[in-house]
């Protein structure tokens, strides 16, 4: 791919990055976070049952794609991190992908996995994306328009 072929223009202070135009400003009911309190086994079991029910419902809806992302950073970070994505539709895995991230921290590797997963998911003909990750702070940061790494 040649950089000369890029057609998108990016501006640092774009009007869409202002309050009132952000993703959560316009679609607050379209994005939800479901933290898991695993301090007690009963809470964890109930959470996993609810997640299983959600995935079972999604497996019968052609317009829903379940995206599972994760990243692996091997301490002491002297090796390259890897981000992985798995895509499920109608209860079957339709795509699996992994990408090298470089020498980075776990949060940035998770953000990269989310970015790759969502970017690929929107290329499908779907109406709903269910994103399952294991680092809730990365999910919150992915929709946070403030300046941060990743």
N, C-alpha and C positions, 0 to 999 in steps of 0.2 A: 504494500500500500504506500502510495506516495503522499507526502504532506501537501503537495500541490493540488491534490484532488479533494481536499476538505472544503466543504462549502458552508459549514455553520460558522457564524461569527459570534464570539463571546465578548460580553462587556462586563467589566468588574461591578459596576453599579447599575445593573439592568433594572428597569421599572418593575419587572415581575418579582424581584427579590425584596420589594418593599412590603411592609405590613399591609395586610388586606389582600395581597395577591399570592401569598404563599400557599403551598399545598394544604396545610392544616387550617389555614384561614378560610379557604374556599370549600374544602371537603372534610370537615371535622368528623362527620359520621361515616366516612369511607375508610378511615384508618383507625385501627384499634390495636392496643397492646394488651396482652394477657400474661402477666407475670406469674411465675410458679413459685410458691412458697414450699420449698422442699425440707423445711425444718422438721416437719412431722411426716411420717410415712403415709398417714391417712390423707393429708392434703395432696401429697405427690400422686398418690393413687387416683384420687378424684380428678386431678388435673389431667393425668394421662388418659383417663376414661373420657373426659370431655374432648380432648384432642383427638382421640380415636373416633368419637362420634362425629366431630367436625370433618375429619378426613373421609369417613364413610359417606356422609352426606355429599361431600365434594366429588366422590367417585361416581356418583350417579348424575352429575351435572356436566354436560359437554362444554358449557361456557366457563367452567372453573378450572384453573390450573393451580396445582399445589407445588410450590417451589421450596425445597429444603436446601439451605446453604450452611456451610461451615468453613472454617479455616484452621490450618494447623501451623503453629510456629514452634519449632523445636528449640528448646533452651540449649545453650546460651545464645541463641540467635546467630550462630555462626553459619547457619545453613539457610537456604531460601525458604520462605513460607509458601504455602499452597492454599488456594481457595477452591472450594468444590461446590457444585450445584447439581441437584437432581430435580427433574421435572416429572410430575405425575399428572395424568389426565385420564379420567374414567377408570381409576384404580390401577392403571398400568404405567410403568415408567416409560416415558416417551423420549427422554434425553438425559444424558449425564455428561457433565463437563468439569474439567479442572484446569486451573491456570496458575502459573508461577506468579508470585507477588513480589519477590525480592526479599531483602533483609529488612524486616519491618516489625512493628509491634502487633500483638494479637488484634487490637481494636481496628487498626488500619486494614489488616488482612480480612477481618470480618466485614468491614465496610466495602471492600473491594468485591467480596463474594456477593453481598447484597446488590451492589451495583450491576455486576454481571448477570445475576439471576433475574433481576427486574428488567434489565435491558433486553435480555433474551425473551422473557415472558411476554412483553408487550408486542413481540413479533408474531405471536400466536393469535388466532382469531378467538378471543375470549372476552368475557365481561368481568370476571373476578379473579384476583390473584390472592392466594393464601400463602403467606411467606412464613416459614417455620425456621427459626434460628435459635441458637443456644445462648446468645449474648444480647440481652434486652437493651443494654446501653448502646450497642451498635445500631439496633433498629431505631431507637429514639434519635440518635445522632444522624441517621440516614435521612430523616425528614426535618432536621433542624437546619434552617438556612443560615445560621451564624457561621462565621469563618472558623474552620478547624481543619486538621489534617485529614487525609483520606478523601 
